Amino acid sequence: MSTAGSFVPPFFIFPRRRFSSLLAKDGPPDAEYQVTFNGWTKEEMFELWLRHFVKFVKPNRDEPVLPILDNHSSHATLESYNYCKENFITILSLPPHSSHRMQPLDVTFYGPLKKSYYKECDNYMKSNNLTQITPYDVASLFNKAYSKVASLKKGISGFRCTGIFPSQPDIFTHADFVYNCVPPACVDTNENTTRSPASSSKITEAKSKDNAQNQKRSPVIHKTPTKDESSRSCDPVPGCSTWQDESDQSINTSSISDLLSIISPLPQKDDNKSKNLRQTRKQHSEIFTQTPMKIFFEEKKRKKQERDEKKTCKGMKTENINKTKKNSKIENAKRQVGADELWSSEDEEPLKKTVISKYVSKTESKPVNKYIKYAKGKVVYKKGRNK
């Protein structure tokens, strides 16, 4: 989606092993179809999308292109960096956790598209006797919803509402991106907080109920005042009184902020957990195609190659272990069926090989057939258990 309201044909990713031409049946014109194991995007898919993007946008030296994307890890690769440099593309990433406010597709396009697609799915199931929707029906259903929603007005309003084009730096305030852990009606930033009559009545009712329950459950304690206590207090202290918690006295004199901190305290930072967490690179809005990012992409590629080499080395070790186990099983089978003695005869060699392979393949099961000896070209079976 561009500032002029035009749209690049969609790029589909299906969760499949192999691609089938039936997946593109009645789909949007000039759309691209790819498959991955889990249906998620990855670095290779982003490179294919860039080629699909260049095919229709056709950027050049006089008219470069500025795509605005999120901070997904598949967008930050050395291959995509080199391809963008060659095709006059400058990629700008959005700040993290701000796509719901600053990404035009999220603000004006994806919501109506989902509603329209769900409506088409409902109509399809009603008209086909509640038949299940298969992956081969997705493209045609999406095409009907996409043709209704993808309009010039949606594209222009998406960039205008986010303040990207025309540029409106003051369209958002700090309050739009603040995480509200406590409802604003209950907390005031000033020190002298005031509570509404409804909220104060609720708090006093809750406190009276808690005090009544504490009085029922708390034991009666006989207290005799000391000389210091009697001198401090002006009123006479009774000889027999119920137990009172000091926290109730602090609640009565505390402000709303102190009361909320007692009822629901904020979580404290755990230093032990922070040490164990993996240190990741702090994300922020940046230009992926700038020259300093090339060093970061090269380092990222080098680390990935090291991880892949470790995995291959580990796989080779396990493969060698499996080979040694298989060879030991074959030797045991030869020893038990007497293959070493009869190995010289060429006529019985194929038979012995089949017997050994059968024995080795059945060693994993609980009851196995152990082949003991050969007699006149026939195999004598003896049932038993693998030791």
N, C-alpha and C positions, 0 to 999 in steps of 0.2 A: 504494500500500500504506500503510495507516494503522496506528497503534498498537493499534487494536482488532482488527486482522486483516482488515479489509475492503479491497476492491480497486476502483479505478476502472477501467472498461472500457478496453482497450488502444487505442493510437493508432498506426495503421500509416502508414508513409511508403514509397512504392514509387518506384524509379528509372524514371520514365516521363515522356513529354511530356503525354499526355492521360489523364484518368481514365476507366476502364471499370467498369461495374457488375459485371462478372465477377470483378474482384479481390476483391470482398466475398462471394463465394460460400461458404456454409457457415462463415462466420467467427464469432468470438465475438459474442454478443448485445450491442447498443448500442455496438459499437466504431466508431471513426472512421477513415476512409480518405482519405489525401491522397497527392499525387504531387509529386516534385521532379525536377530534371534528373539529379542524381547519387544520389538516395536519401538524402541527408544532411539533417539538420535545419537550419533557418535561422530568422531573426527572425520571419518571417511564420508559420512553422509553430508556433513557440512561442506566439504570440498565439492561434492556433487551438486549441492544446492547453489554454491557460488557459480559453478559453470552454467547451471540452469538460469541463474539470475543474470549473468552476463549475456546469455543468449538473447534475452528479450530487452534488457535495458540498454545494452551496447554502449558502455562508457568509453570515452576517449580522452586525449590530452586536453582538448578544449572544453569538454563537458564531463568532468569527473563526477563520481557518485559518492554520496555519504550515507551508507546504511547505518541505522541506529538499532543496536542489538542489546540483549542482556548479557550478564557475566557468566554464561554457561561455559564449562571447561572445554567443550568441543569447538568453541569459537577461537580459542587461543592456541593455535598450532603454528609450527614453522612453515608447513606446506601452504596453509591458507594465507599466511603473511606474504610469502613469496608470490603467490598467485594474485593477491590483491595489488601488490606493488607493480606487477606486470600489466594489470588491466585497469589502472587508474581508479582504484577503489580505496576509500578511507573509511575504516570501521570505527565507530564511536560506541562505547558501551555505556549503559545507564548505571546510575548508582545502585548498589545492592538494596533489595527490599523496597524498591520504589516503582516497580513495573505497573502496579495497580493505579498509580497516579500519572506516570510519565510515559508509559508505552501506549501509543495511539491504538494499536490493535486490541489491547486489553480494555481500553476505556470505551471505545465506540463500536468495535466490530465483533469480538468474540462472543459477547453476551447475546446479541440478536442472532448470530450464526448458530449458537447452541440451541436456542429456542426453536428456530426454524428447522434445524436438523431433527430434533426430537419430535416435532410435529409431523415431519415427513415419515419418520419411523412409525409413529402411531397410525398414520393413514395407510401405510404399507401393510401393517399387521392386520388392520381391520378389513382391508379389501382382499387379503389373501388368507382368510380364515385362521388368523393368529399363527401363521407360519414363522419359524425362526429366521432372523436376519443373519445371513452368512457374510463372510468377508467379500464375497463376489458381488454383494448388493450395496456395499458401502459407497462405492464411487458414484453410482447412479443416484442414490439418495442424497449424497453430499452435493452433487451437481444441481439438484433442484433447489436445495436450501441456499447454496452459494450464489446462484443466479438471482435470487430474490434479495439477498442482503448486500452483495457487493455493488454498491452504487457510488456515484461521484460525491454525493453529499456526505456519506459516511467517511470517506477518505479525508475530505477537507476538514470536517468537524473534529476528526480524531487529532490532527496536528494542532488545530486551534485550541481545543480544550486542554491539551497538555502544555500549551505555551511554547511549543517548538517553532511553529510557523503560522502566523507571524510571531516573532520573538516577543515573549512577555515574561521577563525575569521575575516579576513580582506577583505572578499568578497564584503562587502557593506561599503559605506562611509556615512558621516553625510548628504550629499546632497541628498541621496536616500530617506531619511525620513523627509526632511524639507518641510513644507507647504509653497508653493510659492504664496503669495497673490498678488505680482506684477511681471510681466514678467521680467526675468533676463536681457533681452536685453535693458530695459529701465533704470534699476537701477544698480549702481555700489557700492560696499562696501566701496571704498575709498572716502575720502572727496572731492578731486578734481575730480569730475565726468566729463566724456567727453561724448558727444552725437554724434551719427552717423549722416552723412549729410542727410540721408533720414528722420530720426526722427526729426532733428532740423528744416528741411524745413516744415514738417507737423505742428510742434508746432508754428513756426512763422506764417504760413498761418492761423492757428486757432486763434492766438492772433490778427492778422490783421483783421479777420472777426469780432471778438468780439469787437474790438475797433471801427470798422466802425458802427456796430449796436448801440453801446453806444453813439456814436456821433450823430446818427440820432435821438435816443430817448431822449437823455439828453437835458434839457433846457439850454438856454444861460443865464449865470449869470454875471452881471457886478460887477467886483471886483476892489476896489481901494486899492492899497498897503499901508500898514502902514509904519511908520518910521522904525520899527524894521525889517520888511520884506525887505524893500528897502536897508537897510544897510547890511543885510545878503546876499542877492543875488547880484551877479556881473552884470548880464544882466538886462536891463531895463524890467520891468513887464508891459505888455500892459494893457490898461484900459479896454478892452473888450475881454474876452476869454471864451472858452467853458469849461464846468465842467469836471474835471479829477478826477478819483477815485484813492485813495491812494494805493489800492490793486494792480493796474496796475504797479505802480512804484516798489512795492515790488516784483512783478513777474519778472520784467525786470532784477532785480539784484539778484534774488534767483537762487539757484542751481536746478538741476533736482529733487532731493529728496524733496526740499521745494515746488516745483511746483506740484509734485504729491500729496503731503499732502494737498494742497489747492484744487486741482481738486477732488480727491477722498480720503478724510481723513479716517484714520483707525477707526473702531468702538471703543468707549471708554467703559470701564467696568462700569456697573451700579451696585452700591452697594446695592440698594433696591432689585433688582432682585436676586442677589446672596444670600441675606438673606432668601428669600422665597423658594429658590430651596432646594430640599431634599438632604441631605448630604449622599452621597454614598461612599462606600469603593473604594479607588484608586486602580486600577488594574495594575498589572505588571506581568512579567514572574515569575512563582513560581511553586513549586512542590506541587501538590494537596494532595499527600499521605504522606507528612511529618507530624511528630507528633504535632507541634504547630497548624497545620490547623484543627486538631480534635476539639479544643476548639471553633474555629470559626464556624465549621459545627454544633456543638451542640447548640451554641447560635442562629444560623440561624434556626434550627429546632424548638427551643423553641418559637421563635417569630412567626413562621408559625403556630404553634399550638395555640398560643394566638389569632391570627387573625381568625383562623377557629372557635374557641370557641365564639368569638364575633359574627361571622356570624350566628352560630347556635342559639345563644341567641336572636339575632334580628329576625331570622326566627320563633322561638317559640313565640315571642311576637306578630308578625303579624298573626300567626296561631290562637292564643287565641283571638285576636281582631276579626278575621273572624268568629270564633265560636260564640262569643257573638252577633255579628250582625245577624248571621243565626238564633240563638235562639230567638232574638227579632222579626225577621220576622215571625217565626212560631207562636209566641204568638199573633202577630197582626192578622195573618190569622185565628187562632182559634177564636179570639174575633169577627171577622167580619162574619164568617160563622156560629157562634153559636156552636162551637164544644164543649164548656164546658158543655152546657146543654144536648147534645145528646151523650156525651162521655160514658155514662153508658151502652148504648145498644151495645151488642157485634156484632150484624149483620152488623151494619152500620160503624163499626170502620175501616175496610179496605178502605171503600169508603171515609171516612173522611180523612184518611191519604193521599190517592191519591190526594184529593182535595187540602189539605194543601201543599203538595209537588209541585203541579202544580202552585198554587198561589205564592209560594215562588220563584219558578224558573222564573216566568214571571214578577216579580217586577222590574227587570232591564229595561224592554222594556217600550216604551212610552205608547201605549194603552194596558191596562191589563184587564183581566176578573176577576172581583171580585165576589166571590161566596157568596151570601147573605143568603140563607136558604135552608133547605132540605124539600121536599114535596113528599111523597109517594115513597121514594127511588130514586127520580130524582133530579138533581141539576138545579136550576134556575140561569141563567147567567144574569149579568147586566154589560154592557160595560161601561167603564169609564177610568179615568186616575189616575195614582198613585200619591197620594198627599204626 
